[in-house]
């Protein structure tokens, strides 16, 4: 086997592992995002906390999660395009 071919296969395997890890991270972030909305609504309904702090805290975190998910999606897409080009 040629050395460059082995290196390319190793890089491809490493990319596949990284993509799998990124998908796991994305799924975890998406799950957190899915749970924040109901949690925020229940806090607002219950009146446990200060309404203004609840409204300030949760939407900010929702935006942070959405940005992180989009960044991971972009990175996965870029890596998959690069691996298809080989």
Phi, psi and omega per residue, in radians:
X1 nan 2.397 -3.131
X2 -1.266 2.514 -3.087
X3 -1.046 -0.692 -3.111
X4 -1.191 -0.557 3.124
X5 -1.197 -0.739 3.114
X6 -1.086 -0.743 -3.134
X7 -1.114 -0.713 3.130
X8 -1.128 -0.711 3.117
X9 -1.167 -0.664 3.091
X10 -1.129 -0.729 3.125
X11 -1.132 -0.694 3.118
X12 -1.118 -0.752 3.108
X13 -1.126 -0.702 3.113
X14 -1.130 -0.711 3.099
X15 -1.097 -0.712 3.130
X16 -1.110 -0.703 3.096
X17 -1.139 -0.720 3.135
X18 -1.141 -0.729 3.110
X19 -1.086 -0.734 3.110
X20 -1.090 -0.722 3.122
X21 -1.140 -0.743 3.117
X22 -1.100 -0.678 3.109
X23 -1.143 -0.646 3.092
X24 -1.121 -0.776 3.111
X25 -1.084 -0.744 -3.131
X26 -1.088 -0.754 3.131
X27 -1.085 -0.690 3.122
X28 -1.145 -0.746 3.106
X29 -1.132 -0.716 3.132
X30 -1.125 -0.678 3.108
X31 -1.116 -0.748 3.091
X32 -1.084 -0.745 3.127
X33 -1.079 -0.704 3.130
X34 -1.140 -0.480 -3.113
X35 -1.561 -0.340 -3.086
X36 -1.209 -0.731 -3.109
X37 -1.008 -0.953 3.107
X38 -1.070 -0.623 3.139
X39 -1.132 -0.745 3.130
X40 -1.109 -0.785 -3.139
X41 -1.101 -0.685 -3.141
X42 -1.190 -0.630 3.087
X43 -1.156 -0.684 3.139
X44 -1.179 -0.677 3.133
X45 -1.215 -0.680 -3.057
X46 -1.298 -0.453 -3.124
X47 1.288 0.288 -3.132
X48 -1.067 -0.842 -3.025
X49 -1.907 -3.122 3.082
X50 -1.251 2.209 -3.083
X51 -1.062 -0.709 -3.098
X52 -1.181 -0.656 3.126
X53 -1.263 -0.597 3.081
X54 -1.125 -0.791 3.139
X55 -1.200 -0.436 3.109
X56 -1.435 -0.635 -3.028
X57 -1.310 -0.918 -2.986
X58 -1.233 -0.826 3.119
X59 -1.041 -0.618 3.110
X60 -1.085 -0.797 3.132
X61 -1.144 -0.644 3.117
X62 -1.086 -0.732 3.108
X63 -1.156 -0.747 3.112
X64 -1.039 -0.760 3.133
X65 -1.143 -0.751 -3.139
X66 -1.076 -0.728 3.114
X67 -1.111 -0.788 3.141
X68 -1.090 -0.719 3.119
X69 -1.118 -0.763 3.123
X70 -1.100 -0.682 3.109
X71 -1.128 -0.737 3.113
X72 -1.133 -0.751 3.103
X73 -1.029 -0.742 3.135
X74 -1.132 -0.733 3.132
X75 -1.129 -0.731 3.098
X76 -1.093 -0.798 -3.131
X77 -1.049 -0.767 3.120
X78 -1.090 -0.764 -3.134
X79 -1.156 -0.690 3.131
X80 -1.174 -0.686 3.101
X81 -1.121 -0.712 -3.139
X82 -1.134 -0.703 -3.131
X83 -1.249 -0.516 3.082
X84 -1.231 -0.495 -3.118
X85 -1.302 -0.216 -3.111
X86 -1.305 nan nan
